[in-house]
Amino acid sequence: MRLYNALVSTRRIYNMLRFLTRLPLAAAILLMSACASFLPQGGSDALQDSLNDVQHWQVRGKMSVITPDDSATGYMDWKQNQREFDLYIAGPLGQGATRLTGDKRSAALTLPGWDEPRHAESPEELMLLYLGWNFPVSDIRYWVKGQASPNGNANTEYDESGLLSRMEQYGWTITYKRYSNQNGYWLPGLVKVSGHDFRFTFSIREWTLHD
């Protein structure tokens, strides 16, 4: 009987040791599975296609611009719904606020000290005429999401997760960092646009997506 009990006890110890030795491997597998669920899935094509669904959004953060003659930084609040946009910039001119609104048919710009906004057929025309900025609003609304503008060809580079890391389009170079998952969509937190003697930096603090 003593021999039997000893054998049973030895067997139990052996089984426990086997269980304990397998714990680190199981934990590692679980940890890897959990980490994978927080990484982009599907590859670059699927990730790019998903951005077509992001049509109604808002970003808040900081916008910086360097021109051939000056540099400025201010608070940014950009609302976009399809082709309608409302871009509010506070502080970059050293006083007051700038507001650019419009849609595919027209645009309006309001600068500090103006009683009435100025109007034009495109936002690019207004920004160049009154601020001296070569600011491609119609394309940046795509670029800020980490997506090429559908209006022309682009040279793109992607990271190992399939996220856009660098792009060249229309003589502009756009780089991306600090992606995060926003309601199932992977969107950048830092976008730098340079070209045509201008540099724009969008440091996005908050993304809001609407249905």
VOBA-1610 file (N, C-alpha, C; in pm, whole numbers, padded with zeros to 5 digits, always signed):
BEGIN
Met+00083-00120+00000Met+00000+00000+00000Met+00087+00127+00000Arg+00194+00123+00081Arg+00282+00239+00082Arg+00344+00264-00055Leu+00380+00152-00121Leu+00437+00166-00255Leu+00336+00225-00351Tyr+00211+00183-00340Tyr+00104+00234-00429Tyr+00083+00383-00405Asn+00075+00421-00277Asn+00055+00563-00246Asn+00173+00649-00297Ala+00292+00595-00285Ala+00408+00668-00331Ala+00405+00687-00482Leu+00360+00581-00552Leu+00351+00590-00697Leu+00246+00693-00739Val+00131+00694-00669Val+00025+00790-00699Val+00074+00932-00675Ser+00143+00951-00562Ser+00195+01085-00530Ser+00297+01130-00633Thr+00384+01037-00673Thr+00484+01070-00774Thr+00418+01107-00906Arg+00312+01031-00939Arg+00240+01060-01063Arg+00176+01199-01060Arg+00118+01234-00946Arg+00056+01365-00932Arg+00158+01476-00946Ile+00274+01459-00883Ile+00380+01559-00891Ile+00427+01574-01035Tyr+00441+01459-01105Tyr+00485+01462-01244Tyr+00385+01537-01332Asn+00255+01509-01311Asn+00152+01579-01390Asn+00151+01728-01361Met+00171+01765-01234Met+00173+01906-01197Met+00292+01976-01261Leu+00408+01911-01261Leu+00526+01970-01321Leu+00506+01989-01471Arg+00443+01890-01536Arg+00416+01903-01680Arg+00323+02022-01705Phe+00222+02038-01620Phe+00128+02149-01635Phe+00198+02284-01618Leu+00285+02291-01517Leu+00355+02416-01490Leu+00451+02453-01601Thr+00517+02351-01659Thr+00613+02381-01766Thr+00543+02429-01892Arg+00416+02391-01907Arg+00342+02435-02026Arg+00279+02573-02010Leu+00272+02623-01888Leu+00208+02753-01865Leu+00276+02867-01942Pro+00408+02882-01938Pro+00470+02994-02010Pro+00438+02993-02159Leu+00437+02872-02221Leu+00406+02863-02363Leu+00261+02904-02390Ala+00169+02855-02306Ala+00029+02890-02324Ala+00008+03039-02304Ala+00075+03094-02201Ala+00063+03238-02176Ala+00117+03318-02292Ala+00228+03273-02349Ala+00288+03344-02462Ala+00195+03342-02582Ile+00130+03225-02606Ile+00036+03213-02719Ile-00082+03306-02700Leu-00135+03307-02576Leu-00247+03397-02548Leu-00209+03542-02565Leu-00086+03578-02520Leu-00040+03716-02531Leu-00023+03756-02676Met+00031+03666-02758Met+00048+03694-02900Met-00086+03710-02969Ser-00183+03628-02931Ser-00316+03639-02991Ser-00381+03771-02954Ala-00363+03812-02827Ala-00421+03939-02782Ala-00356+04056-02855Cys-00223+04050-02871Cys-00153+04159-02939Cys-00195+04167-03085Ala-00215+04051-03148Ala-00254+04050-03289Ala-00388+04117-03310Ser-00477+04106-03212Ser-00609+04167-03226Ser-00602+04319-03224Phe-00490+04375-03176Phe-00474+04520-03172Phe-00391+04572-03289Leu-00355+04486-03383Leu-00278+04526-03499Leu-00368+04532-03622Pro-00331+04614-03721Pro-00411+04620-03844Pro-00419+04483-03911Gln-00533+04452-03968Gln-00556+04324-04031Gln-00597+04345-04177Gly-00560+04250-04262Gly-00612+04250-04398Gly-00517+04298-04505Gly-00405+04365-04468Gly-00312+04414-04568Gly-00346+04552-04618Ser-00255+04609-04697Ser-00268+04749-04739Ser-00392+04774-04825Asp-00425+04682-04915Asp-00541+04704-05002Asp-00670+04712-04922Ala-00686+04619-04828Ala-00808+04619-04746Ala-00815+04742-04657Leu-00700+04781-04601Leu-00698+04898-04514Leu-00730+05025-04592Gln-00677+05037-04713Gln-00707+05153-04796Gln-00854+05156-04837Asp-00907+05040-04874Asp-01048+05034-04913Asp-01140+05074-04799Ser-01102+05038-04676Ser-01187+05070-04561Ser-01199+05220-04540Leu-01098+05295-04581Leu-01101+05441-04561Leu-01204+05509-04650Asn-01250+05440-04754Asn-01355+05497-04837Asn-01485+05517-04759Asp-01500+05442-04650Asp-01620+05454-04567Asp-01613+05573-04472Val-01493+05628-04454Val-01474+05741-04361Val-01498+05870-04439Gln-01623+05913-04444Gln-01661+06032-04521Gln-01708+06147-04434His-01750+06116-04312His-01803+06219-04221His-01719+06213-04094Trp-01628+06309-04077Trp-01534+06302-03966Trp-01499+06442-03917Gln-01431+06441-03803Gln-01382+06565-03743Gln-01248+06536-03676Val-01151+06627-03696Val-01022+06615-03628Val-00994+06742-03551Arg-00934+06725-03435Arg-00891+06837-03353Arg-00744+06817-03320Gly-00672+06927-03315Gly-00530+06917-03282Gly-00457+07044-03316Lys-00333+07028-03360Lys-00247+07143-03389Lys-00204+07138-03535Met-00204+07254-03597Met-00159+07264-03735Met-00046+07365-03744Ser+00062+07325-03810Ser+00176+07413-03829Ser+00201+07431-03978Val+00245+07549-04017Val+00276+07577-04157Val+00406+07655-04164Ile+00489+07616-04260Ile+00612+07688-04290Ile+00605+07729-04437Thr+00609+07858-04461Thr+00604+07912-04596Thr+00741+07969-04633Pro+00761+08010-04757Pro+00891+08071-04792Pro+00921+08197-04712Asp+00818+08260-04656Asp+00838+08388-04587Asp+00811+08385-04438Asp+00744+08280-04388Asp+00699+08285-04249Asp+00671+08144-04199Ser+00639+08135-04071Ser+00595+08009-04010Ser+00492+08041-03903Ala+00400+07949-03881Ala+00294+07973-03783Ala+00240+07840-03733Thr+00184+07844-03612Thr+00124+07726-03551Thr-00005+07768-03482Gly-00107+07685-03494Gly-00234+07717-03429Gly-00318+07595-03402Tyr-00426+07616-03328Tyr-00522+07511-03299Tyr-00607+07486-03423Met-00638+07360-03451Met-00714+07321-03569Met-00837+07240-03530Asp-00949+07273-03592Asp-01072+07194-03579Asp-01129+07181-03720Trp-01118+07060-03775Trp-01158+07037-03914Trp-01275+06939-03916Lys-01389+06986-03973Lys-01507+06902-03990Lys-01528+06876-04138Gln-01546+06749-04173Gln-01564+06712-04313Gln-01683+06617-04324Asn-01776+06647-04416Asn-01891+06560-04443Asn-01905+06550-04594Gln-01855+06439-04648Gln-01848+06424-04794Gln-01764+06538-04852Arg-01824+06623-04935Arg-01750+06735-04995Arg-01764+06865-04915Glu-01847+06864-04814Glu-01863+06984-04731Glu-01755+06988-04624Phe-01696+07106-04602Phe-01588+07118-04505Phe-01602+07247-04424Asp-01547+07242-04304Asp-01545+07357-04213Asp-01414+07349-04136Leu-01319+07429-04177Leu-01185+07429-04117Leu-01167+07556-04035Tyr-01149+07538-03905Tyr-01130+07649-03812Tyr-00987+07643-03760Ile-00914+07753-03774Ile-00775+07760-03728Ile-00762+07882-03637Ala-00721+07860-03515Ala-00708+07969-03418Ala-00561+07995-03391Gly-00519+08119-03410Gly-00387+08159-03365Gly-00275+08165-03465Pro-00282+08103-03584Pro-00161+08100-03666Pro-00117+08234-03719Leu-00208+08331-03724Leu-00172+08464-03773Leu-00138+08559-03659Gly-00133+08503-03538Gly-00097+08584-03424Gly-00214+08655-03359Gln-00332+08646-03420Gln-00448+08712-03361Gln-00575+08648-03420Gly-00679+08645-03338Gly-00808+08599-03387Gly-00806+08458-03441Ala-00897+08434-03538Ala-00912+08300-03593Ala-00943+08309-03742Thr-00910+08201-03811Thr-00937+08188-03954Thr-01037+08075-03974Arg-01132+08097-04064Arg-01231+07994-04090Arg-01250+07978-04240Leu-01242+07853-04285Leu-01259+07821-04426Leu-01371+07718-04438Thr-01475+07751-04510Thr-01590+07662-04527Thr-01622+07648-04675Gly-01699+07545-04708Gly-01740+07531-04846Gly-01782+07390-04881Asp-01802+07370-05011Asp-01837+07240-05067Asp-01777+07232-05206Lys-01828+07140-05288Lys-01767+07122-05421Lys-01797+07237-05516Arg-01891+07324-05481Arg-01929+07433-05571Arg-01863+07566-05538Ser-01837+07592-05409Ser-01783+07722-05369Ser-01717+07712-05233Ala-01648+07820-05195Ala-01580+07824-05066Ala-01585+07966-05011Ala-01573+07977-04879Ala-01575+08107-04813Ala-01464+08111-04708Leu-01396+08225-04700Leu-01286+08243-04606Leu-01312+08366-04520Thr-01293+08350-04389Thr-01306+08461-04295Thr-01175+08476-04218Leu-01118+08595-04221Leu-00995+08625-04148Leu-01023+08726-04038Pro-00934+08734-03937Pro-00952+08832-03830Pro-00967+08973-03885Gly-01066+09046-03833Gly-01088+09183-03875Gly-01184+09199-03991Trp-01223+09088-04052Trp-01318+09096-04163Trp-01461+09096-04109Asp-01545+09184-04164Asp-01687+09184-04128Asp-01764+09078-04206Glu-01717+09049-04326Glu-01784+08952-04412Glu-01680+08858-04472Pro-01718+08732-04495Pro-01623+08639-04559Pro-01604+08671-04707Arg-01492+08627-04760Arg-01465+08637-04903Arg-01501+08503-04968His-01549+08508-05092His-01597+08388-05159His-01518+08363-05287Ala-01509+08235-05323Ala-01444+08196-05448Ala-01496+08058-05487Glu-01457+08013-05605Glu-01505+07883-05652Glu-01435+07768-05581Ser-01314+07791-05527Ser-01241+07683-05462Ser-01171+07734-05337Pro-01149+07647-05239Pro-01077+07688-05118Pro-00930+07718-05147Glu-00873+07648-05245Glu-00733+07672-05279Glu-00713+07815-05329Glu-00809+07865-05407Glu-00800+08002-05459Glu-00801+08104-05346Leu-00886+08084-05248Leu-00896+08176-05135Leu-00768+08175-05050Met-00718+08056-05019Met-00600+08046-04934Met-00478+08108-05000Leu-00466+08090-05131Leu-00352+08148-05201Leu-00365+08299-05214Leu-00486+08346-05240Leu-00506+08489-05263Leu-00490+08571-05136Tyr-00545+08522-05023Tyr-00549+08604-04902Tyr-00445+08565-04797Leu-00397+08441-04802Leu-00295+08400-04705Leu-00160+08373-04770Gly-00160+08357-04901Gly-00036+08323-04969Gly+00005+08178-04952Trp-00091+08094-04911Trp-00062+07953-04886Trp-00101+07869-05007Asn-00011+07785-05051Asn-00044+07681-05148Asn-00095+07562-05067Phe-00225+07559-05044Phe-00286+07466-04948Phe-00393+07383-05021Pro-00359+07261-05065Pro-00451+07180-05146Pro-00562+07114-05062Val-00659+07192-05022Val-00764+07144-04932Val-00837+07023-04989Ser-00867+07027-05117Ser-00945+06920-05179Ser-00873+06785-05175Asp-00741+06788-05170Asp-00664+06664-05161Asp-00628+06628-05018Ile-00604+06729-04936Ile-00566+06703-04797Ile-00677+06631-04723Arg-00801+06650-04764Arg-00910+06580-04694Arg-00896+06428-04709Tyr-00827+06383-04811Tyr-00793+06241-04825Tyr-00662+06210-04754Trp-00563+06296-04776Trp-00430+06270-04721Trp-00433+06259-04569Val-00516+06342-04503Val-00517+06343-04357Val-00567+06209-04302Lys-00640+06132-04381Lys-00688+06000-04338Lys-00584+05890-04362Gly-00477+05924-04436Gly-00382+05820-04473Gly-00420+05754-04603Gln-00471+05833-04697Gln-00525+05782-04823Gln-00487+05876-04937Ala-00455+05819-05052Ala-00424+05901-05168Ala-00551+05965-05222Ser-00536+06084-05279Ser-00649+06149-05344Ser-00686+06069-05469Pro-00816+06046-05492Pro-00857+05969-05610Pro-00848+06050-05739Asn-00806+06175-05729Asn-00803+06262-05847Asn-00680+06243-05934Gly-00586+06159-05891Gly-00465+06138-05970Gly-00381+06024-05915Asn-00275+05990-05986Asn-00186+05882-05945Asn-00097+05924-05828Ala-00055+05825-05752Ala+00032+05851-05637Ala+00132+05738-05621Asn+00251+05772-05573Asn+00351+05673-05535Asn+00341+05650-05385Thr+00316+05527-05346Thr+00288+05499-05204Thr+00385+05396-05147Glu+00412+05410-05018Glu+00492+05313-04943Glu+00415+05276-04816Tyr+00422+05148-04780Tyr+00348+05098-04664Tyr+00443+05032-04565Asp+00403+05035-04437Asp+00485+04969-04337Asp+00449+04821-04330Glu+00512+04749-04237Glu+00492+04605-04228Glu+00350+04566-04190Ser+00274+04660-04137Ser+00135+04633-04099Ser+00037+04665-04211Gly+00087+04720-04321Gly+00000+04756-04432Gly-00054+04897-04425Leu-00001+04978-04332Leu-00045+05117-04319Leu+00042+05208-04404Leu-00019+05309-04463Leu+00054+05403-04548Leu+00156+05480-04464Ser+00281+05476-04505Ser+00386+05545-04430Ser+00441+05666-04506Arg+00434+05661-04640Arg+00486+05771-04720Arg+00417+05772-04855Met+00396+05891-04908Met+00327+05903-05036Met+00374+06027-05109Glu+00377+06020-05240Glu+00406+06136-05325Glu+00292+06153-05424Gln+00237+06273-05428Gln+00125+06300-05518Gln+00123+06449-05553Tyr+00113+06479-05681Tyr+00105+06618-05730Tyr+00223+06704-05685Gly+00339+06644-05669Gly+00455+06720-05625Gly+00464+06739-05475Trp+00373+06678-05402Trp+00375+06683-05255Trp+00424+06551-05200Thr+00496+06557-05088Thr+00538+06437-05015Thr+00467+06435-04881Ile+00400+06325-04852Ile+00323+06313-04729Ile+00376+06194-04649Thr+00405+06216-04521Thr+00451+06107-04434Thr+00355+06092-04316Tyr+00352+05970-04261Tyr+00254+05937-04158Tyr+00318+05866-04039Lys+00267+05899-03921Lys+00308+05831-03798Lys+00190+05828-03701Arg+00208+05753-03593Arg+00116+05750-03479Arg-00026+05706-03519Tyr-00035+05595-03589Tyr-00167+05541-03623Tyr-00235+05486-03498Ser-00368+05493-03500Ser-00447+05434-03392Ser-00579+05384-03449Asn-00638+05289-03379Asn-00764+05231-03422Asn-00879+05320-03374Gln-00954+05373-03469Gln-01067+05461-03438Gln-01195+05396-03490Asn-01267+05331-03399Asn-01393+05265-03436Asn-01374+05165-03551Gly-01261+05095-03549Gly-01236+04994-03650Gly-01156+05043-03770Tyr-01128+05172-03775Tyr-01050+05229-03885Tyr-00915+05276-03832Trp-00809+05247-03907Trp-00675+05288-03866Trp-00643+05423-03927Leu-00628+05524-03840Leu-00610+05662-03884Leu-00485+05722-03820Pro-00415+05809-03891Pro-00288+05863-03840Pro-00308+05973-03737Gly-00207+05991-03653Gly-00208+06099-03555Gly-00109+06209-03588Leu-00020+06181-03685Leu+00078+06281-03726Leu+00094+06273-03877Val+00061+06383-03945Val+00068+06389-04091Val+00153+06510-04129Lys+00255+06486-04212Lys+00341+06594-04258Lys+00333+06603-04410Val+00300+06722-04459Val+00284+06747-04602Val+00387+06851-04644Ser+00471+06818-04740Ser+00573+06913-04785Ser+00582+06913-04937Gly+00609+07031-04992Gly+00624+07045-05136Gly+00591+07185-05180His+00636+07221-05301His+00607+07353-05357His+00647+07465-05262Asp+00758+07446-05189Asp+00812+07545-05094Asp+00726+07563-04970Phe+00636+07469-04941Phe+00552+07477-04822Phe+00563+07348-04742Arg+00543+07361-04609Arg+00540+07245-04521Arg+00425+07260-04423Phe+00337+07161-04421Phe+00224+07160-04329Phe+00235+07038-04239Thr+00211+07058-04110Thr+00213+06947-04014Thr+00081+06945-03939Phe+00017+06828-03938Phe-00108+06809-03866Phe-00082+06712-03751Ser-00084+06765-03631Ser-00068+06682-03511Ser-00207+06663-03452Ile-00264+06547-03478Ile-00405+06523-03447Ile-00418+06466-03306Arg-00493+06536-03225Arg-00517+06493-03087Arg-00641+06406-03076Glu-00739+06429-03163Glu-00866+06357-03150Glu-00932+06338-03286Trp-00972+06216-03313Trp-01055+06183-03428Trp-01197+06156-03380Thr-01296+06209-03453Thr-01436+06176-03428Thr-01499+06133-03558Leu-01552+06012-03561Leu-01615+05958-03682Leu-01766+05956-03664His-01837+05999-03768His-01982+06001-03767His-02036+05902-03869Asp-02156+05854-03844Asp-02220+05761-03938Asp-02263+05833-04065
//
